[in-house]
Amino acid sequence: MKTILITAGGLSPVGINTILSLNDFYKIVCVDAKSQSESVAPYFCKTYYEVPLASEESNYIKKILYICEEEKVEIILPLTIEETTVLLANKNIFTAKGIRIANANTTKNLKTCSDKWLTNDFLRKKGISVPNAMPVSNANDIRQNIIRFGYPKNKVVIKPRITHGSRGFKIITENKDDLKLITELKPTDFHYVKLDHFCDIVENQNLKAVLMDYLEGDDYSVYTFCLNGEPLVILPMKRTGLISGMSTGGILVEDKRIIKYITRVGKAFGFNGVINFQLKNIMPSSLLYEINTRISATTAIGRGTGINFPLFEMLLAENKIQEIKNKIAEVRIKWGLKLYRVQREIYNYEDNYYEI
């Protein structure tokens, strides 16, 4: 049984779900920036190491190499874009030691998809429908250009060009009463902000943000596995629950319009491996607003219908293309399958993990 290393192993739920998806196929070593006593990962993965953040590139690579040599790791599966970028930048070091990185996308695609403006601009130039958007760098940019999005009649989204998990996502609107936002605040309301208030806060700041249409309609996460831009499987999941940008539930929908749209996007980029797309399904066209070139939190819905996305990513790293195709061909997708995300309690007493 091959030994693999999974980064961000304590990241919940994606790290835990990935470990559970691969436990039957590989011996797993997981790493995380948290100490063992602060992470839940050791409960799911017996071999655990603390590592520096990927932003500390030299120390991070040095520690990962040490672990790989110590544990005889053959493949590394990174679960964050930051780690993926650093590992691929140092790929030659690992390749020389017979260690593969399980992400077959180009550095250019990683960079483009990490930046929401570059993603939008790339697809627009390819003739693919995307939301109206533009980059902004300061409060003056915002005030001068927000009218182009129909403001103040329309709500307008502003968010950092490079972010994840809805960090920094705001909806600029004049239609929310300040007092009600304070006294009747719901978990989904914290995104709202008025234009003057937002611009006052960022008045003297240099921003790297993007203005974008506020899109009404059903929100979808779409999970795919691609080879040279050709999606071998596409699973559109309508998000039925959302807290702070994270899906709490979903249902698989065989929407041929979404499938056709995502096929075009995949081919435009020439993607390889597991890719997650986020879009609004509206008329006359679906509109994509984010791409994650990695395994995502609710990629786990694939396991419920026989599609083990993390396993496919590992098999791609091993160049077992035909095995991937055979496994996909055997699957009868359960359209209408529902995913419910629930919390569970795990206890740690004196470094002994247990459930009740």
C-alpha positions in Angstrom: 0.0 0.0 0.0 1.5 3.4 -1.1 2.1 6.1 1.5 0.7 9.5 0.7 0.8 12.8 2.4 -2.3 15.0 2.7 -1.8 18.7 3.6 -4.2 20.8 5.7 -5.4 17.5 7.2 -7.2 19.2 10.1 -9.2 21.5 7.8 -12.8 20.7 8.5 -14.6 19.4 6.6 -12.4 19.1 3.5 -9.4 17.6 5.2 -11.4 15.1 7.2 -13.5 14.1 4.2 -10.4 13.6 2.1 -8.8 11.4 4.7 -12.0 9.3 4.9 -12.2 9.0 1.1 -8.7 7.6 0.9 -8.2 5.6 4.1 -9.1 2.3 2.3 -6.6 2.8 -0.5 -3.4 4.3 1.0 -1.4 4.7 4.1 -2.0 8.3 5.0 0.3 10.8 6.6 -1.4 14.2 7.3 0.1 17.5 8.1 -1.3 20.8 9.3 -0.1 24.2 10.6 -1.8 23.4 14.0 0.0 21.5 16.7 -1.3 17.9 17.4 -3.0 18.9 20.6 -5.0 21.7 18.7 -6.0 19.6 15.7 -8.7 16.9 15.3 -6.8 15.3 12.3 -5.0 12.8 14.5 -8.3 11.2 15.3 -8.8 10.3 11.7 -5.2 10.0 10.6 -2.7 8.2 13.0 0.4 9.7 11.5 0.4 13.5 12.0 3.0 16.3 11.7 2.8 20.0 12.4 4.3 22.1 9.6 4.9 25.8 9.0 2.6 27.8 6.9 3.2 27.6 3.1 3.9 31.4 3.2 7.1 30.4 5.0 8.2 28.7 1.8 11.7 27.7 2.6 10.8 26.2 6.1 7.7 24.7 4.7 9.4 22.8 1.9 12.2 21.7 4.2 9.7 20.2 6.7 7.6 18.5 4.0 10.8 17.0 2.4 11.8 15.7 5.9 8.4 14.1 6.5 8.4 12.5 3.0 11.8 10.9 3.5 11.0 9.9 7.1 7.6 8.2 6.1 8.6 7.1 2.6 5.8 9.2 1.0 5.3 8.7 -2.7 2.5 11.2 -3.5 1.5 14.6 -1.9 -2.1 15.7 -2.1 -2.3 19.5 -1.3 -5.7 20.8 -0.1 -5.1 24.5 -0.2 -4.2 26.7 -3.1 -1.4 28.3 -1.1 0.3 24.9 -0.5 -0.4 23.7 -4.1 1.3 26.8 -5.5 4.4 26.5 -3.3 4.7 22.7 -3.9 4.4 23.0 -7.7 6.9 25.8 -7.7 9.3 23.4 -6.0 8.1 20.3 -8.0 11.6 19.5 -9.4 12.9 19.0 -5.9 10.2 16.4 -5.1 10.4 14.8 -8.6 14.1 14.2 -8.1 13.3 12.1 -5.0 10.5 10.2 -6.8 7.7 12.1 -5.0 4.7 13.3 -7.1 2.4 16.3 -6.5 -1.3 15.4 -7.0 -2.4 18.4 -8.9 -1.9 18.4 -12.7 -3.0 21.9 -13.5 -0.7 24.6 -14.9 0.6 27.3 -12.7 -1.0 29.8 -15.0 -4.5 28.2 -14.4 -3.9 28.2 -10.7 -3.0 31.9 -10.7 -5.9 32.8 -13.0 -8.5 30.9 -11.0 -7.2 32.2 -7.6 -8.0 35.7 -8.8 -11.7 36.4 -9.3 -11.1 39.2 -11.7 -8.7 37.3 -13.8 -11.2 34.3 -13.9 -14.0 36.6 -15.1 -11.8 38.4 -17.6 -10.4 35.2 -19.1 -13.8 33.6 -19.6 -15.3 36.8 -21.1 -12.5 36.9 -23.7 -13.3 33.3 -24.5 -16.9 34.3 -25.3 -18.3 32.6 -22.2 -21.1 34.3 -20.3 -20.0 35.7 -16.9 -21.3 38.3 -14.5 -20.6 41.9 -15.2 -17.4 42.8 -13.2 -14.5 45.1 -13.0 -11.4 45.5 -10.8 -11.2 48.4 -8.3 -8.2 49.6 -6.3 -9.6 52.3 -4.0 -12.7 54.1 -2.7 -12.7 56.6 -5.6 -12.8 53.7 -8.1 -15.8 52.3 -6.3 -17.7 55.6 -6.1 -17.1 56.4 -9.8 -17.9 53.0 -11.2 -20.6 51.4 -9.1 -23.3 53.2 -11.1 -22.3 51.0 -14.0 -23.9 48.1 -12.1 -27.2 49.8 -11.7 -26.5 51.2 -8.2 -28.3 52.3 -6.1 -31.4 50.6 -7.6 -29.4 47.3 -7.8 -27.3 45.6 -5.1 -23.7 45.3 -6.0 -21.1 42.7 -4.8 -17.6 43.7 -3.8 -15.0 41.2 -2.7 -11.2 40.7 -2.7 -9.9 39.4 -5.9 -8.0 36.7 -4.1 -9.8 35.1 -1.2 -11.8 32.0 -0.2 -14.6 30.9 2.2 -16.4 34.2 1.5 -13.8 36.2 3.4 -14.3 39.9 2.6 -17.5 39.3 0.6 -19.9 42.3 0.9 -23.1 43.3 -0.7 -23.4 47.1 -1.2 -27.0 48.3 -0.9 -29.0 51.3 0.3 -32.0 49.1 1.0 -31.1 47.8 4.4 -32.0 49.8 7.5 -29.1 50.3 9.8 -31.1 49.8 13.0 -32.6 46.5 11.7 -29.2 45.2 10.7 -28.2 45.7 14.4 -31.4 44.6 16.1 -32.6 41.9 13.7 -29.3 40.6 12.3 -29.4 37.1 10.9 -26.3 35.0 10.1 -26.8 35.7 6.4 -27.1 39.5 6.9 -23.6 40.4 8.0 -22.6 40.8 4.3 -24.7 43.9 3.8 -23.1 47.4 3.9 -23.9 50.8 2.6 -21.7 52.5 0.0 -20.7 55.5 2.1 -19.9 53.4 5.1 -17.8 50.9 3.1 -15.9 53.7 1.2 -15.2 55.6 4.5 -13.5 52.5 5.9 -11.3 51.9 2.8 -10.8 55.6 1.9 -7.0 55.6 2.4 -6.4 51.9 1.5 -5.0 50.3 -1.6 -7.5 47.6 -2.5 -7.2 44.6 -4.8 -11.0 44.0 -5.2 -13.6 43.4 -7.8 -17.1 44.9 -8.3 -19.6 42.3 -9.6 -23.3 42.0 -10.4 -25.4 40.8 -7.5 -26.9 37.6 -8.9 -30.4 36.4 -8.0 -31.2 32.7 -8.6 -30.3 29.2 -7.4 -26.7 28.9 -6.2 -24.7 25.8 -7.4 -21.5 24.1 -6.6 -20.4 22.0 -9.6 -17.9 19.2 -9.1 -15.9 17.8 -12.0 -13.0 15.6 -12.9 -11.2 16.7 -16.1 -8.6 15.3 -18.4 -7.0 17.8 -20.8 -10.0 20.1 -20.5 -12.6 17.4 -21.1 -14.9 16.8 -18.0 -15.3 13.1 -17.5 -18.0 13.6 -14.9 -20.0 16.7 -13.9 -22.1 16.8 -10.8 -24.1 20.0 -10.3 -25.2 20.4 -6.7 -27.9 23.0 -5.9 -26.9 24.5 -2.5 -29.9 24.1 -0.1 -28.1 25.6 2.9 -25.4 28.2 3.4 -23.7 29.7 6.4 -20.9 32.2 6.0 -20.2 31.0 2.5 -20.1 27.3 3.4 -22.6 24.8 2.1 -24.6 23.0 4.8 -26.6 21.0 2.3 -27.3 20.3 -1.3 -29.0 18.1 -3.9 -27.6 16.7 -7.2 -29.5 18.1 -10.2 -29.1 16.8 -13.7 -29.3 20.2 -15.3 -28.1 19.8 -18.9 -27.8 23.6 -19.3 -25.2 23.7 -16.4 -23.5 20.6 -17.7 -23.1 22.2 -21.2 -21.9 25.5 -19.7 -19.3 23.8 -17.4 -18.0 21.7 -20.3 -17.2 24.9 -22.2 -15.4 26.4 -19.2 -13.4 23.2 -18.6 -12.3 23.1 -22.2 -11.4 26.9 -22.2 -8.9 26.3 -19.4 -7.7 22.8 -20.3 -8.2 21.7 -16.7 -6.9 18.4 -15.3 -8.2 16.7 -12.1 -10.7 17.7 -9.6 -12.2 21.2 -10.2 -15.0 22.9 -8.3 -17.1 25.6 -10.0 -19.5 28.0 -8.2 -22.3 29.6 -10.2 -25.7 31.1 -10.3 -28.2 29.3 -12.5 -30.3 32.1 -14.0 -31.8 32.8 -17.4 -30.7 32.9 -20.1 -27.4 31.5 -19.1 -25.6 30.1 -16.0 -23.1 32.6 -14.7 -19.9 31.4 -13.0 -18.4 33.5 -10.3 -15.6 31.3 -8.8 -13.4 28.4 -9.6 -11.5 26.2 -7.1 -8.7 24.2 -8.7 -8.7 21.8 -5.7 -10.9 19.4 -3.7 -13.6 21.5 -2.0 -15.7 21.1 1.1 -18.7 19.4 -0.4 -16.9 17.4 -3.0 -17.8 14.6 -0.6 -21.3 14.5 -2.2 -19.6 12.5 -5.0 -18.9 9.6 -2.6 -22.7 9.3 -2.1 -23.2 8.4 -5.7 -20.0 6.4 -6.3 -17.7 9.2 -7.5 -14.6 9.3 -5.2 -13.0 12.5 -6.4 -9.9 12.4 -4.0 -9.2 8.9 -5.2 -9.4 10.0 -8.9 -6.9 12.8 -8.1 -4.5 10.3 -6.7 -4.9 7.9 -9.6 -4.2 10.8 -12.0 -0.9 11.4 -10.1 -0.1 7.7 -10.6 -1.0 8.1 -14.3 -3.8 5.4 -14.0 -6.0 7.1 -16.6 -7.8 4.0 -17.8 -8.7 3.0 -14.2 -10.3 6.4 -13.6 -12.3 6.0 -16.8 -13.4 2.5 -15.9 -14.5 3.6 -12.4 -16.6 6.5 -13.8 -18.1 4.3 -16.5 -19.4 1.9 -13.8 -21.2 4.6 -11.9 -25.0 5.3 -12.2 -25.3 8.8 -10.8 -28.1 9.2 -8.3 -29.7 12.4 -9.5 -31.7 13.8 -6.6 -29.2 12.6 -4.0 -29.3 15.0 -1.0 -26.4 15.9 1.2 -26.8 17.1 4.8 -23.8 18.4 6.7 -24.0 17.9 10.4 -21.6 18.6 13.2 -20.1 15.9 15.4 -18.3 16.0 18.8 -14.8 14.6 19.2 -13.1 14.7 22.5 -9.4 14.9 23.3 -8.1 14.1 26.8 -4.3 13.8 27.3 -3.9 13.3 23.6 -6.4 10.5 23.4 -9.2 11.2 21.0 -12.6 9.6 21.3 -16.3 10.0 20.6 -19.4 9.2 22.7 
